[in-house]
């Protein structure tokens, strides 16, 4: 028991740069209180004392803002950051070295008995506000972005974001990035690592613009050969000032 306590404290020091001392972990971290109370309530639940176990888990919810059903199975070095609003269902299984942030739900999608909640393998990280719903597995080392809603299995090592959650695939296109740079446009601050329907639409427009400019350049070169004066007319140049304020939300 003491060894598990030491592991939990070490996990906080490893994953929270704000921590200053062991005393702070013992007295000020609601996630730690939730985990320790759950371990006791889980033992009572396994010993066929479900009502007492549920009452104790209710005390843990009152003291920490984290609701963990005593039937849930939780591995070693589990870290809950902040904790408020977390809900972990009865048949959830959590592996070792898992990290969960506030507002996360590990819930079910059916009222039928049996396995209803997700299984998180070792090293999974779930961002604030994410909802993982259903009896599927989130693979080892996977990451789920904040506020995502995941209802299907996640491969090991994958990163999932969005509603519904989708596995990220990084797209690299030199021509598209050059077009963005030319027009001084930053995709509203959205990076390639963050799939967004508006961003995907804008990328498609940039691809179309690039193809059209290539066609127009080829046509212009042929027209210049037929009429050299055609080359005297220049297109207006676009600079970053033309797009200033596009990312402003006010």
DALIN-V401017 format. One record per backbone hydrogen bond with DSSP energy under -0.5 kcal/mol. CO is the residue of the C=O (numbers start at 1). NH is the residue of the N-H. If there is no record, write none. Layout:
# DALIN-V401017
co=CO nh=NH
co=CO nh=NH
This chain:
# DALIN-V401017
co=1 nh=5
co=2 nh=6
co=3 nh=7
co=4 nh=8
co=5 nh=9
co=6 nh=10
co=7 nh=11
co=8 nh=12
co=9 nh=13
co=10 nh=14
co=11 nh=15
co=12 nh=16
co=16 nh=19
co=21 nh=25
co=22 nh=26
co=23 nh=27
co=24 nh=28
co=25 nh=29
co=28 nh=30
co=29 nh=32
co=29 nh=33
co=30 nh=34
co=31 nh=35
co=32 nh=36
co=33 nh=37
co=34 nh=38
co=35 nh=39
co=36 nh=40
co=37 nh=41
co=38 nh=42
co=39 nh=43
co=40 nh=44
co=41 nh=45
co=42 nh=46
co=43 nh=47
co=44 nh=49
co=45 nh=48
co=49 nh=53
co=50 nh=54
co=51 nh=55
co=52 nh=56
co=53 nh=57
co=54 nh=58
co=55 nh=59
co=56 nh=60
co=57 nh=61
co=58 nh=62
co=59 nh=63
co=60 nh=64
co=60 nh=66
co=61 nh=65
co=65 nh=85
co=66 nh=68
co=67 nh=69
co=67 nh=88
co=69 nh=72
co=72 nh=74
co=73 nh=94
co=75 nh=78
co=76 nh=97
co=79 nh=81
co=79 nh=100
co=80 nh=82
co=81 nh=83
co=81 nh=102
co=83 nh=86
co=84 nh=103
co=86 nh=67
co=87 nh=106
co=88 nh=69
co=89 nh=92
co=92 nh=73
co=93 nh=120
co=94 nh=75
co=95 nh=75
co=95 nh=98
co=96 nh=123
co=98 nh=79
co=99 nh=126
co=100 nh=81
co=101 nh=104
co=102 nh=129
co=104 nh=87
co=105 nh=107
co=105 nh=132
co=106 nh=89
co=107 nh=134
co=118 nh=93
co=119 nh=121
co=119 nh=138
co=120 nh=95
co=121 nh=124
co=122 nh=141
co=124 nh=99
co=125 nh=144
co=126 nh=101
co=127 nh=130
co=128 nh=147
co=130 nh=105
co=131 nh=133
co=131 nh=150
co=132 nh=107
co=132 nh=134
co=134 nh=136
co=136 nh=119
co=137 nh=139
co=137 nh=154
co=138 nh=121
co=139 nh=142
co=140 nh=157
co=142 nh=125
co=143 nh=145
co=143 nh=160
co=144 nh=127
co=145 nh=148
co=148 nh=131
co=148 nh=150
co=149 nh=151
co=149 nh=164
co=149 nh=165
co=150 nh=133
co=154 nh=139
co=155 nh=158
co=158 nh=143
co=159 nh=168
co=160 nh=145
co=161 nh=166
co=162 nh=149
co=166 nh=161
co=170 nh=172
co=171 nh=173
co=173 nh=177
co=174 nh=178
co=175 nh=179
co=176 nh=180
co=177 nh=181
co=178 nh=182
co=179 nh=183
co=180 nh=185
co=181 nh=184
co=186 nh=189
co=187 nh=190
co=191 nh=194
co=193 nh=195
co=196 nh=200
co=197 nh=201
co=198 nh=202
co=199 nh=203
co=200 nh=204
co=201 nh=205
co=202 nh=206
co=203 nh=207
co=204 nh=208
co=205 nh=209
co=206 nh=210
co=207 nh=211
co=208 nh=212
co=209 nh=213
co=210 nh=214
co=211 nh=215
co=212 nh=216
co=213 nh=217
co=214 nh=218
co=215 nh=219
co=216 nh=220
co=217 nh=221
co=218 nh=222
co=219 nh=223
co=220 nh=224
co=221 nh=225
co=222 nh=226
co=223 nh=227
co=227 nh=230
co=228 nh=231
co=229 nh=232
co=230 nh=233
co=232 nh=234
co=239 nh=242
co=240 nh=243
co=241 nh=244
co=243 nh=246
co=245 nh=248
